[in-house]
Amino acid sequence: MTEWEKAEAGLLYDAKYDPDLDRGRKASQELSFDYNALRPSQIKEREEMVRKHFKKTGKKFLIEQPFRCDFWERVSVGENFYSNYNFVVLAGNTIDIGDNVMFAPDCGLYAAGHPFDVELRNSGIEYAWPIRIGNNVWIGGGTKIIGGVSIGDDVIIAAGSVVIRDIPSGVLAGGNPCKVIRKLTPEDDEKYKKGFQGFSEG
């Protein structure tokens, strides 16, 4: 079993010294550099680059710059995907993202991780677990999602969250560690329909 196959199986693997993984990582770094060097107006060129190197994309998507990704070929995004500035994806394992998913600025998906054991960690051994995000999900600014996590459909993750365990469908979740706050309901949109009402005095 190759180190690449070990990573995709969620097993411990040599992330530091394996030549194939090293080549793949450096190739992804070059891709990220080239993507970020394109002008913001070069939408067509940016889309072509993502379509060519991602595992899967929808017909319509937008990834703002700067964007950094290890192992582009393990990333799948659905229709109408959007990520804002400073999106970081460490795809040591597969990243599967559904339709109508939006990321605010400074978000990260970290499928790769380091063992707690000092000797293993110092030797360059890592593990990588997949990340799955469903449809119609809004991820707030500064959120970090850790490997092994699955997020359901119709979810909002509050800004600044650290998601270390699964989140079910249809909820507002937030915090560090991220926890379900409550179910989402149609009443949640009422305050936006009314417009900003000003700051309350306290």
VEXKOLKOL-367259 format. One line per 8 residues: number of its first residue (from 1); their letters; for each residue x, y, z of N, C-alpha, C. Coordinates in nm, 4 decimals, padded with zeros to 6 digits. Layout:
<setors>
NUM = a = X,Y,Z,X,Y,Z,X,Y,Z  ...
</setors>
This chain:
<setors>
1 = mtewekae = 00.0845,-00.1195,00.0000,00.0000,00.0000,00.0000,00.0883,00.1249,00.0000  00.0621,00.2163,-00.0927,00.1414,00.3386,-00.0995,00.1010,00.4344,00.0123  00.1847,00.5341,00.0361,00.1522,00.6342,00.1388,00.0263,00.7114,00.1000  00.0098,00.7360,-00.0292,-00.1108,00.8019,-00.0790,-00.2345,00.7197,-00.0457  -00.2278,00.5893,-00.0692,-00.3406,00.5004,-00.0397,-00.3673,00.4922,00.1104  -00.2610,00.4918,00.1898,-00.2786,00.4930,00.3352,-00.3541,00.6185,00.3791  -00.3160,00.7328,00.3231,-00.3828,00.8590,00.3585,-00.5307,00.8530,00.3249  -00.5636,00.8046,00.2053,-00.7041,00.7988,00.1641,-00.7835,00.6975,00.2457
9 = agllydak = -00.7143,00.5979,00.3025,-00.7803,00.4979,00.3879,-00.7935,00.5463,00.5322  -00.7417,00.6660,00.5621,-00.7490,00.7189,00.6974,-00.6473,00.6593,00.7917  -00.5417,00.5957,00.7362,-00.4371,00.5344,00.8178,-00.3202,00.6313,00.8357  -00.2349,00.6014,00.9330,-00.1133,00.6797,00.9481,-00.0266,00.6628,00.8234  00.0341,00.7732,00.7794,00.1162,00.7684,00.6583,00.2331,00.8651,00.6707  00.3340,00.8424,00.5874,00.4547,00.9250,00.5882,00.4303,01.0485,00.5017  00.3959,01.1596,00.5652,00.3647,01.2826,00.4924,00.4877,01.3671,00.4622  00.5990,01.3342,00.5250,00.7161,01.4218,00.5165,00.8205,01.3737,00.4164
17 = ydpdldrg = 00.8403,01.2431,00.4086,00.9539,01.1915,00.3309,00.9153,01.1095,00.2080  00.7848,01.0826,00.1888,00.7454,01.0055,00.0718,00.7578,01.0917,-00.0545  00.8351,01.0491,-00.1551,00.8599,01.1335,-00.2723,00.7352,01.1615,-00.3558  00.6431,01.0639,-00.3673,00.5220,01.0861,-00.4456,00.4325,01.1920,-00.3825  00.4136,01.1820,-00.2514,00.3341,01.2827,-00.1817,00.4007,01.4198,-00.1890  00.5318,01.4217,-00.1773,00.6039,01.5475,-00.1843,00.5857,01.6138,-00.3203  00.5930,01.5342,-00.4269,00.5710,01.5886,-00.5612,00.4290,01.6420,-00.5756  00.3312,01.5667,-00.5250,00.1927,01.6108,-00.5334,00.1674,01.7387,-00.4567
25 = rkasqels = 00.2270,01.7492,-00.3385,00.2103,01.8699,-00.2579,00.2723,01.9913,-00.3270  00.3923,01.9725,-00.3802,00.4594,02.0840,-00.4477,00.3847,02.1251,-00.5745  00.3292,02.0271,-00.6457,00.2497,02.0596,-00.7642,00.1279,02.1423,-00.7260  00.0637,02.1076,-00.6141,-00.0517,02.1847,-00.5676,-00.0114,02.3250,-00.5241  00.1037,02.3377,-00.4630,00.1528,02.4704,-00.4244,00.1768,02.5571,-00.5481  00.2291,02.4952,-00.6543,00.2485,02.5688,-00.7793,00.1138,02.6111,-00.8388  00.0159,02.5199,-00.8334,-00.1177,02.5538,-00.8828,-00.1775,02.6704,-00.8058  -00.1648,02.6662,-00.6737,-00.2183,02.7745,-00.5907,-00.1506,02.9067,-00.6240
33 = fdynalrp = -00.0196,02.9024,-00.6435,00.0550,03.0233,-00.6799,00.0046,03.0785,-00.8129  -00.0097,02.9912,-00.9127,-00.0554,03.0353,-01.0448,-00.1980,03.0893,-01.0394  -00.2837,03.0237,-00.9617,-00.4226,03.0691,-00.9494,-00.4277,03.2096,-00.8894  -00.3510,03.2317,-00.7844,-00.3524,03.3616,-00.7168,-00.2845,03.4706,-00.7980  -00.2016,03.4304,-00.8965,-00.1354,03.5286,-00.9820,-00.2270,03.5809,-01.0927  -00.3375,03.5119,-01.1182,-00.4329,03.5590,-01.2179,-00.5034,03.6849,-01.1683  -00.5366,03.7718,-01.2612,-00.6090,03.8941,-01.2241,-00.7519,03.8591,-01.1837  -00.8121,03.9360,-01.0927,-00.9508,03.9089,-01.0540,-01.0468,03.9064,-01.1728
41 = sqikeree = -01.0163,03.9828,-01.2765,-01.1027,03.9867,-01.3946,-01.0913,03.8620,-01.4817  -00.9907,03.7793,-01.4573,-00.9694,03.6594,-01.5390,-01.0532,03.5422,-01.4867  -01.1824,03.5647,-01.4829,-01.2751,03.4657,-01.4283,-01.2705,03.3359,-01.5085  -01.2705,03.3477,-01.6406,-01.2703,03.2286,-01.7251,-01.1468,03.1424,-01.6996  -01.0299,03.2054,-01.6926,-00.9066,03.1314,-01.6689,-00.9068,03.0651,-01.5317  -00.9594,03.1344,-01.4329,-00.9676,03.0777,-01.2984,-01.0596,02.9558,-01.2972  -01.1773,02.9691,-01.3612,-01.2713,02.8573,-01.3665,-01.2100,02.7373,-01.4382  -01.1419,02.7611,-01.5497,-01.0808,02.6512,-01.6247,-00.9767,02.5778,-01.5405
49 = mvrkhfkk = -00.9020,02.6518,-01.4637,-00.7980,02.5912,-01.3803,-00.8592,02.5010,-01.2726  -00.9640,02.5498,-01.2100,-01.0297,02.4703,-01.1057,-01.0955,02.3463,-01.1664  -01.1654,02.3637,-01.2779,-01.2299,02.2490,-01.3421,-01.1295,02.1411,-01.3818  -01.0140,02.1843,-01.4284,-00.9125,02.0907,-01.4740,-00.8518,02.0107,-01.3594  -00.8352,02.0735,-01.2433,-00.7560,02.0109,-01.1372,-00.8372,01.9614,-01.0183  -00.9590,02.0118,-00.9967,-01.0437,01.9559,-00.8921,-01.0981,01.8206,-00.9381  -01.1351,01.7384,-00.8416,-01.1969,01.6092,-00.8730,-01.3309,01.6297,-00.9418  -01.4068,01.7322,-00.8952,-01.5399,01.7588,-00.9503,-01.5805,01.9022,-00.9170
57 = tgkkflie = -01.6544,01.9650,-01.0103,-01.7128,02.0966,-00.9844,-01.8538,02.1007,-01.0423  -01.9317,02.1982,-00.9982,-02.0570,02.2289,-01.0652,-02.0308,02.3169,-01.1868  -02.1372,02.3540,-01.2561,-02.1225,02.4421,-01.3719,-02.0905,02.5847,-01.3286  -02.1418,02.6233,-01.2137,-02.1256,02.7600,-01.1660,-02.0599,02.7587,-01.0283  -01.9486,02.8324,-01.0148,-01.8799,02.8419,-00.8863,-01.7854,02.9610,-00.8923  -01.7414,03.0060,-00.7747,-01.6439,03.1151,-00.7675,-01.5595,03.0978,-00.6423  -01.4282,03.0930,-00.6621,-01.3325,03.0860,-00.5518,-01.2491,03.2127,-00.5564  -01.2698,03.2990,-00.4578,-01.1964,03.4249,-00.4553,-01.0485,03.3996,-00.4241
65 = qpfrcdfw = -00.9678,03.4966,-00.4586,-00.8247,03.4909,-00.4279,-00.7953,03.5747,-00.3032  -00.6941,03.5408,-00.2251,-00.6068,03.4241,-00.2399,-00.6737,03.2954,-00.1928  -00.6323,03.1868,-00.2588,-00.6809,03.0520,-00.2300,-00.5605,02.9597,-00.2244  -00.5552,02.8759,-00.1220,-00.4441,02.7813,-00.1093,-00.4984,02.6417,-00.0829  -00.4426,02.5450,-00.1553,-00.4938,02.4082,-00.1462,-00.3819,02.3085,-00.1670  -00.3764,02.2087,-00.0801,-00.2916,02.0914,-00.1019,-00.3757,01.9815,-00.1657  -00.3241,01.9203,-00.2704,-00.3886,01.8073,-00.3373,-00.5257,01.8452,-00.3943  -00.5221,01.9351,-00.4920,-00.6445,01.9822,-00.5578,-00.7316,01.8663,-00.6050
73 = ervsvgen = -00.6692,01.7573,-00.6509,-00.7422,01.6479,-00.7129,-00.8302,01.5704,-00.6164  -00.8245,01.6009,-00.4878,-00.9100,01.5327,-00.3899,-01.0321,01.6175,-00.3519  -01.0496,01.7316,-00.4159,-01.1546,01.8264,-00.3768,-01.2701,01.8240,-00.4768  -01.3928,01.8108,-00.4254,-01.5144,01.8171,-00.5070,-01.6052,01.9269,-00.4523  -01.6536,02.0137,-00.5419,-01.7495,02.1167,-00.5026,-01.8713,02.1080,-00.5932  -01.9875,02.1359,-00.5371,-02.1117,02.1258,-00.6120,-02.1483,02.2534,-00.6846  -02.2735,02.2580,-00.7314,-02.3245,02.3724,-00.8056,-02.3357,02.4949,-00.7153  -02.3027,02.6122,-00.7738,-02.3202,02.7400,-00.7054,-02.2341,02.7503,-00.5796
81 = fysnynfv = -02.1133,02.6961,-00.5862,-02.0195,02.7043,-00.4734,-01.9538,02.8414,-00.4701  -01.9313,02.8935,-00.3486,-01.8616,03.0213,-00.3338,-01.7730,03.0185,-00.2100  -01.6489,03.0643,-00.2274,-01.5615,03.0865,-00.1120,-01.5003,03.2248,-00.1224  -01.4980,03.2951,-00.0120,-01.4450,03.4300,-00.0060,-01.2933,03.4263,00.0167  -01.2337,03.5420,00.0443,-01.0880,03.5543,00.0540,-01.0270,03.4608,00.1588  -00.9032,03.4174,00.1294,-00.8212,03.3399,00.2245,-00.8836,03.2051,00.2616  -00.9288,03.1330,00.1595,-00.9816,02.9980,00.1794,-00.8653,02.9002,00.1712  -00.8471,02.8172,00.2768,-00.7364,02.7215,00.2839,-00.7936,02.5804,00.2921
89 = vlagntid = -00.7469,02.4918,00.2032,-00.7939,02.3538,00.2001,-00.6730,02.2604,00.2057  -00.6616,02.1848,00.3145,-00.5572,02.0842,00.3280,-00.6217,01.9486,00.3039  -00.6143,01.9034,00.1778,-00.6888,01.7855,00.1352,-00.6032,01.6600,00.1394  -00.5543,01.6273,00.2589,-00.4847,01.5010,00.2746,-00.5751,01.3829,00.2474  -00.7053,01.4034,00.2622,-00.8072,01.3053,00.2265,-00.9137,01.3788,00.1447  -01.0198,01.3102,00.1070,-01.1188,01.3703,00.0183,-01.1993,01.4798,00.0883  -01.2300,01.5839,00.0112,-01.3166,01.6937,00.0544,-01.4358,01.6945,-00.0401  -01.5554,01.6662,00.0105,-01.6766,01.6622,-00.0715,-01.7749,01.7682,-00.0235
97 = igdnvmfa = -01.8039,01.8636,-00.1111,-01.8897,01.9769,-00.0763,-02.0083,01.9788,-00.1714  -02.1286,01.9933,-00.1169,-02.2510,01.9875,-00.1958,-02.2833,02.1155,-00.2698  -02.4115,02.1293,-00.3075,-02.4585,02.2446,-00.3838,-02.4934,02.3619,-00.2913  -02.4771,02.4826,-00.3451,-02.5184,02.6050,-00.2746,-02.4508,02.6193,-00.1380  -02.3212,02.5995,-00.1385,-02.2419,02.6148,-00.0162,-02.1591,02.7429,-00.0276  -02.1605,02.8237,00.0800,-02.0880,02.9495,00.0817,-01.9934,02.9547,00.2016  -01.8713,02.9989,00.1750,-01.7729,03.0206,00.2802,-01.7418,03.1694,00.2897  -01.7493,03.2245,00.4094,-01.7065,03.3615,00.4347,-01.5530,03.3668,00.4364
105 = pdcglyaa = -01.4928,03.4860,00.4515,-01.3462,03.4944,00.4502,-01.2786,03.4164,00.5634  -01.1519,03.3787,00.5368,-01.0621,03.3211,00.6383,-01.1083,03.1866,00.6921  -01.1702,03.1059,00.6076,-01.2129,02.9724,00.6495,-01.1096,02.8676,00.6077  -01.1094,02.7548,00.6798,-01.0153,02.6483,00.6484,-01.0772,02.5110,00.6642  -01.0406,02.4206,00.5727,-01.0772,02.2798,00.5814,-00.9484,02.2012,00.6004  -00.9355,02.1363,00.7153,-00.8095,02.0706,00.7515,-00.8291,01.9208,00.7640  -00.8231,01.8509,00.6499,-00.8376,01.7052,00.6537,-00.7156,01.6379,00.7135  -00.6007,01.7043,00.7062,-00.4759,01.6473,00.7580,-00.4595,01.6785,00.9056
113 = ghpfdvel = -00.3972,01.5850,00.9792,-00.3734,01.6050,01.1219,-00.2461,01.5364,01.1669  -00.2024,01.5705,01.2870,-00.0783,01.5156,01.3422,-00.1092,01.4332,01.4674  -00.0431,01.3186,01.4844,-00.0665,01.2353,01.6031,-00.0268,01.3085,01.7322  -00.0861,01.2681,01.8430,-00.0479,01.3220,01.9737,00.0875,01.2679,02.0182  00.1183,01.1457,01.9753,00.2441,01.0835,02.0148,00.3625,01.1639,01.9609  00.4520,01.2040,02.0494,00.5620,01.2931,02.0119,00.6532,01.2316,01.9070  00.6922,01.1054,01.9266,00.7853,01.0428,01.8330,00.7244,01.0294,01.6933  00.5988,00.9874,01.6866,00.5324,00.9778,01.5569,00.5227,01.1147,01.4904
121 = rnsgieya = 00.4796,01.2128,01.5669,00.4624,01.3474,01.5121,00.5943,01.4039,01.4603  00.7013,01.3875,01.5370,00.8313,01.4412,01.4971,00.8917,01.3673,01.3781  00.8470,01.2442,01.3541,00.9000,01.1665,01.2424,00.8345,01.2024,01.1093  00.7309,01.2874,01.1134,00.6623,01.3257,00.9899,00.5405,01.2417,00.9580  00.5038,01.1525,01.0499,00.3837,01.0708,01.0306,00.2596,01.1572,01.0547  00.1602,01.1435,00.9662,00.0347,01.2162,00.9793,-00.0829,01.1211,00.9582  -00.2026,01.1734,00.9796,-00.3240,01.1037,00.9394,-00.4100,01.2035,00.8630  -00.5035,01.1556,00.7843,-00.5933,01.2432,00.7088,-00.7302,01.1777,00.7011
129 = wpirignn = -00.8303,01.2505,00.7462,-00.9674,01.1994,00.7452,-01.0543,01.2881,00.6572  -01.1531,01.2298,00.5884,-01.2336,01.3072,00.4928,-01.3228,01.4103,00.5602  -01.3639,01.5082,00.4812,-01.4599,01.6101,00.5247,-01.5752,01.6108,00.4245  -01.6972,01.6091,00.4755,-01.8155,01.6156,00.3901,-01.9060,01.7292,00.4359  -01.9489,01.8107,00.3405,-02.0414,01.9212,00.3677,-02.1594,01.9069,00.2725  -02.2806,01.9106,00.3259,-02.4014,01.8892,00.2462,-02.4404,02.0081,00.1610  -02.5688,02.0171,00.1286,-02.6219,02.1232,00.0436,-02.6762,02.2391,00.1265  -02.6729,02.3587,00.0670,-02.7350,02.4780,00.1279,-02.6747,02.5090,00.2643
137 = vwigggtk = -02.5424,02.5171,00.2669,-02.4704,02.5412,00.3921,-02.3964,02.6737,00.3826  -02.4055,02.7526,00.4890,-02.3345,02.8804,00.4979,-02.2359,02.8699,00.6138  -02.1076,02.8889,00.5817,-02.0013,02.8796,00.6814,-01.9523,03.0211,00.7130  -01.9650,03.0630,00.8393,-01.9283,03.1982,00.8796,-01.7782,03.2217,00.8820  -01.7404,03.3487,00.8796,-01.6006,03.3897,00.8708,-01.5124,03.3315,00.9804  -01.3920,03.2911,00.9412,-01.2945,03.2410,01.0368,-01.3191,03.1013,01.0878  -01.4140,03.0304,01.0294,-01.4457,02.8950,01.0750,-01.3408,02.7945,01.0266  -01.3065,02.7008,01.1132,-01.2133,02.5932,01.0799,-01.2857,02.4596,01.0966
145 = iiggvsig = -01.2756,02.3745,00.9944,-01.3423,02.2442,00.9954,-01.2351,02.1362,00.9890  -01.2391,02.0450,01.0849,-01.1331,01.9464,01.1043,-01.1694,01.8135,01.0375  -01.0688,01.7371,00.9952,-01.0887,01.6096,00.9288,-01.1750,01.5129,01.0081  -01.2562,01.4350,00.9350,-01.3462,01.3389,00.9972,-01.4847,01.3927,01.0237  -01.5078,01.5206,00.9885,-01.6352,01.5858,01.0185,-01.7293,01.5783,00.8986  -01.8582,01.5575,00.9288,-01.9641,01.5634,00.8288,-02.0660,01.6672,00.8730  -02.1009,01.7592,00.7822,-02.2002,01.8633,00.8097,-02.3206,01.8370,00.7198  -02.4394,01.8360,00.7770,-02.5604,01.8038,00.7024,-02.6064,01.9149,00.6101
153 = ddviiaag = -02.7286,01.9005,00.5571,-02.7876,01.9996,00.4684,-02.8508,02.1138,00.5497  -02.8636,02.2300,00.4829,-02.9394,02.3432,00.5401,-02.8860,02.3833,00.6769  -02.7554,02.4029,00.6841,-02.6880,02.4348,00.8103,-02.6224,02.5721,00.8005  -02.6222,02.6451,00.9107,-02.5436,02.7672,00.9248,-02.4441,02.7455,01.0378  -02.3154,02.7701,01.0079,-02.2104,02.7640,01.1090,-02.1686,02.9063,01.1426  -02.1802,02.9441,01.2690,-02.1510,03.0811,01.3113,-02.0028,03.1148,01.2932  -01.9754,03.2426,01.2728,-01.8390,03.2899,01.2532,-01.7494,03.2508,01.3706  -01.6245,03.2172,01.3387,-01.5263,03.1864,01.4417,-01.5367,03.0479,01.5016
161 = svvirdip = -01.6149,02.9599,01.4410,-01.6344,02.8261,01.4970,-01.5181,02.7331,01.4630  -01.4985,02.6321,01.5485,-01.4044,02.5239,01.5217,-01.4858,02.3948,01.5254  -01.5048,02.3344,01.4073,-01.5944,02.2200,01.3942,-01.5124,02.0922,01.4041  -01.5291,02.0195,01.5152,-01.4504,01.8985,01.5390,-01.5364,01.7728,01.5442  -01.6683,01.7895,01.5327,-01.7571,01.6728,01.5305,-01.8733,01.7005,01.4356  -01.9459,01.5940,01.4000,-02.0536,01.6048,01.3016,-02.1617,01.7030,01.3451  -02.2209,01.7705,01.2446,-02.3322,01.8624,01.2672,-02.4510,01.8133,01.1857  -02.5688,01.7934,01.2475,-02.6847,01.7424,01.1740,-02.7458,01.8491,01.0830
169 = sgvlaggn = -02.8391,01.8081,01.0007,-02.9055,01.8992,00.9074,-02.9993,01.9957,00.9796  -03.0199,02.1132,00.9160,-03.1250,02.2051,00.9576,-03.1014,02.2801,01.0864  -02.9736,02.3066,01.1208,-02.9470,02.3714,01.2489,-02.8524,02.4908,01.2336  -02.8568,02.5773,01.3335,-02.7551,02.6788,01.3569,-02.6585,02.6221,01.4585  -02.5288,02.6250,01.4257,-02.4278,02.5717,01.5167,-02.3139,02.6718,01.5271  -02.2445,02.6719,01.6393,-02.1333,02.7654,01.6550,-02.0533,02.7361,01.7800  -01.9381,02.8033,01.7883,-01.8544,02.7951,01.9073,-01.7278,02.7155,01.8854  -01.6473,02.7099,01.9906,-01.5224,02.6338,01.9914,-01.5174,02.5513,02.1196
177 = pckvirkl = -01.5467,02.4201,02.1098,-01.5827,02.3460,01.9897,-01.7251,02.3768,01.9443  -01.7485,02.3612,01.8136,-01.8784,02.3931,01.7550,-01.9854,02.2963,01.8054  -02.0986,02.3538,01.8498,-02.2115,02.2743,01.8981,-02.3408,02.3267,01.8376  -02.4414,02.2413,01.8312,-02.5730,02.2826,01.7835,-02.6302,02.3855,01.8803  -02.6741,02.4986,01.8265,-02.7377,02.6022,01.9085,-02.8888,02.5818,01.9105  -02.9465,02.5623,01.7915,-03.0901,02.5364,01.7818,-03.1260,02.4995,01.6389  -03.2474,02.4542,01.6213,-03.3021,02.4278,01.4890,-03.3291,02.5599,01.4172  -03.3114,02.5602,01.2871,-03.3469,02.6771,01.2082,-03.4956,02.6720,01.1736
185 = tpeddeky = -03.5608,02.7887,01.1772,-03.7033,02.7973,01.1451,-03.7272,02.9160,01.0520  -03.8452,02.9229,00.9861,-03.8756,03.0371,00.8985,-03.8709,03.1711,00.9716  -03.8946,03.1692,01.1044,-03.8929,03.2943,01.1808,-03.7532,03.3575,01.1856  -03.6500,03.2788,01.1577,-03.5141,03.3327,01.1620,-03.4925,03.4437,01.0601  -03.5696,03.4432,00.9514,-03.5519,03.5445,00.8474,-03.6292,03.6730,00.8738  -03.7165,03.6735,00.9738,-03.8021,03.7899,00.9961,-03.7219,03.9166,01.0256  -03.6156,03.9055,01.1056,-03.5394,04.0263,01.1418,-03.4689,04.0865,01.0211  -03.4349,04.0030,00.9228,-03.3696,04.0550,00.8021,-03.4707,04.1248,00.7122
193 = kkgfqgfs = -03.5932,04.0754,00.7099,-03.6987,04.1383,00.6301,-03.7337,04.2771,00.6840  -03.7190,04.2951,00.8143,-03.7506,04.4245,00.8762,-03.6400,04.5262,00.8579  -03.5192,04.4795,00.8274,-03.4065,04.5715,00.8166,-03.3449,04.5993,00.9531  -03.2331,04.6691,00.9530,-03.1598,04.6950,01.0781,-03.2408,04.7880,01.1674  -03.2624,04.7475,01.2908,-03.3450,04.8214,01.3858,-03.2641,04.9074,01.4828  -03.1333,04.9110,01.4666,-03.0500,04.9910,01.5566,-03.0016,04.9100,01.6757  -02.9061,04.9663,01.7445,-02.8488,04.8992,01.8609,-02.9364,04.9229,01.9828  -02.9560,04.8178,02.0601,-03.0335,04.8327,02.1841,-02.9447,04.8932,02.2923
201 = eg = -03.0042,04.9740,02.3771,-02.9288,05.0352,02.4877,-02.9313,04.9415,02.6072  -02.8166,04.9302,02.6732,-02.8119,04.8400,02.7874,-02.7393,04.9027,02.9027
</setors>
